[in-house]
Amino acid sequence: MILPPEFIDTIDPETRDSFLEHLILSATGLEQYDGDLSADREKLLKALRRGDYFVEHADGDEEQTFGLISRDRAMELGFELNPD
């Protein structure tokens, strides 16, 4: 399921940074991140709010998983997105 851009603003600000870090690490496939995580969190937050990227959510049998998907890839897969 693709979550709407405003989803990111429903997360408690105290936990949003760690959630964004999780998304960045998931997207890179790395356990540790050598970049400027603080700056990249802000860039990702802006991209999510603009709708350039979306949070993808899967509810598995034992755990929930979250990842990133670009607007273009989501449209290729047939997800209906807000055209804005």
C-alpha positions as a Markdown table, in Angstrom:
| # | Residue | x | y | z |
|---|---|---|---|---|
| 1 | Met | 0.0 | 0.0 | 0.0 |
| 2 | Ile | 1.2 | 3.5 | -0.8 |
| 3 | Leu | 0.7 | 6.0 | 2.0 |
| 4 | Pro | -0.3 | 9.6 | 1.1 |
| 5 | Pro | 2.3 | 12.4 | 1.4 |
| 6 | Glu | 0.7 | 13.8 | 4.5 |
| 7 | Phe | 1.3 | 10.5 | 6.3 |
| 8 | Ile | 4.8 | 11.7 | 7.2 |
| 9 | Asp | 3.3 | 14.6 | 9.2 |
| 10 | Thr | 1.2 | 12.3 | 11.3 |
| 11 | Ile | 4.3 | 10.7 | 12.9 |
| 12 | Asp | 5.2 | 12.1 | 16.2 |
| 13 | Pro | 8.1 | 14.6 | 15.6 |
| 14 | Glu | 10.2 | 12.9 | 18.3 |
| 15 | Thr | 10.1 | 9.6 | 16.3 |
| 16 | Arg | 10.0 | 11.0 | 12.8 |
| 17 | Asp | 13.8 | 11.4 | 12.5 |
| 18 | Ser | 14.4 | 7.7 | 13.3 |
| 19 | Phe | 11.7 | 6.7 | 10.9 |
| 20 | Leu | 13.3 | 8.7 | 8.1 |
| 21 | Glu | 16.7 | 7.2 | 9.0 |
| 22 | His | 15.1 | 3.8 | 8.7 |
| 23 | Leu | 13.7 | 4.6 | 5.2 |
| 24 | Ile | 17.1 | 6.0 | 4.1 |
| 25 | Leu | 19.0 | 2.9 | 5.3 |
| 26 | Ser | 16.4 | 0.6 | 3.8 |
| 27 | Ala | 16.7 | 2.3 | 0.4 |
| 28 | Thr | 20.5 | 2.1 | 0.4 |
| 29 | Gly | 20.6 | -1.4 | 1.7 |
| 30 | Leu | 23.3 | -0.4 | 4.2 |
| 31 | Glu | 23.5 | -1.1 | 7.9 |
| 32 | Gln | 25.5 | 2.1 | 8.5 |
| 33 | Tyr | 25.3 | 5.4 | 6.6 |
| 34 | Asp | 28.4 | 7.4 | 5.7 |
| 35 | Gly | 26.6 | 10.4 | 4.4 |
| 36 | Asp | 25.2 | 13.4 | 6.3 |
| 37 | Leu | 22.1 | 11.7 | 7.8 |
| 38 | Ser | 20.7 | 14.9 | 9.2 |
| 39 | Ala | 20.8 | 16.7 | 5.8 |
| 40 | Asp | 19.5 | 13.7 | 4.0 |
| 41 | Arg | 16.6 | 13.3 | 6.4 |
| 42 | Glu | 15.6 | 16.9 | 5.6 |
| 43 | Lys | 15.9 | 16.3 | 1.9 |
| 44 | Leu | 13.8 | 13.1 | 2.1 |
| 45 | Leu | 11.2 | 14.8 | 4.3 |
| 46 | Lys | 10.8 | 17.6 | 1.6 |
| 47 | Ala | 10.6 | 15.0 | -1.2 |
| 48 | Leu | 7.9 | 13.0 | 0.7 |
| 49 | Arg | 5.9 | 16.2 | 1.3 |
| 50 | Arg | 6.2 | 17.1 | -2.4 |
| 51 | Gly | 5.0 | 13.7 | -3.5 |
| 52 | Asp | 8.3 | 12.9 | -5.3 |
| 53 | Tyr | 8.6 | 9.8 | -3.2 |
| 54 | Phe | 6.0 | 7.8 | -1.2 |
| 55 | Val | 6.2 | 5.5 | 1.8 |
| 56 | Glu | 5.3 | 2.0 | 0.9 |
| 57 | His | 3.8 | -0.1 | 3.6 |
| 58 | Ala | 3.4 | -3.8 | 3.8 |
| 59 | Asp | 1.7 | -5.6 | 6.7 |
| 60 | Gly | 3.2 | -9.0 | 7.0 |
| 61 | Asp | 2.3 | -11.9 | 9.2 |
| 62 | Glu | 4.7 | -11.0 | 11.9 |
| 63 | Glu | 5.9 | -7.5 | 11.2 |
| 64 | Gln | 5.1 | -4.3 | 9.3 |
| 65 | Thr | 7.7 | -3.1 | 6.7 |
| 66 | Phe | 8.1 | 0.3 | 5.3 |
| 67 | Gly | 10.1 | 1.4 | 2.3 |
| 68 | Leu | 10.4 | 4.2 | -0.3 |
| 69 | Ile | 9.0 | 4.2 | -3.8 |
| 70 | Ser | 9.4 | 7.0 | -6.4 |
| 71 | Arg | 6.3 | 8.6 | -8.0 |
| 72 | Asp | 7.4 | 7.2 | -11.4 |
| 73 | Arg | 7.9 | 3.6 | -10.1 |
| 74 | Ala | 4.6 | 3.7 | -8.3 |
| 75 | Met | 2.8 | 4.8 | -11.5 |
| 76 | Glu | 4.6 | 2.1 | -13.5 |
| 77 | Leu | 3.2 | -0.5 | -11.0 |
| 78 | Gly | -0.3 | 0.9 | -11.5 |
| 79 | Phe | -0.8 | 2.7 | -8.2 |
| 80 | Glu | -3.3 | 5.5 | -8.5 |
| 81 | Leu | -1.7 | 8.6 | -7.2 |
| 82 | Asn | -2.9 | 12.1 | -6.6 |
| 83 | Pro | -1.9 | 14.0 | -9.8 |
| 84 | Asp | -0.5 | 17.0 | -7.8 |
